[in-house]
Amino acid sequence: MDISYYDREFTDEQKDRLAKALSDVVVEHFSTYDGAVSVSLHPVDREDWQDRVFEPRITGLPDRLIKAPDYRSA
């Protein structure tokens, strides 16, 4: 599982908790085991989001997208 996100700092503890939570969900829904799951984080600068994430992975792969983003004005 590859997670792209706006660049920010995570502590090792936060990374471990995130990996465990995501792995638990994948194990449950795919009827697999924890060792079959990998999680990687890909920080992306906000100014690069459109080109590196939104166009290629969201609008570019609509048949694979199972939840579309709902970006809100901040």
C-alpha positions, 0 to 999 in steps of 0.5 A: 500500500502506497500512501501519498500525503502532504509533506509533514513529519511523523515520529517513529511511533506515529508511523508504527501506529499508522502501519498497524492500523492500515495493516489490520484493515487490509488483513481483515478485508482481504482475508490475508495475514499481516506479513503479506502487507506492506505500507510505504509513505510518499511525502509530496509538496503541496505545489507538486500534488496536482502533477505527482498525485492528482492527475496520474493517480486520481483522475488518471485511474478512475477505474481503480479509485474506490474513494474519490477525494473531497478537497475543501477550501481551507 
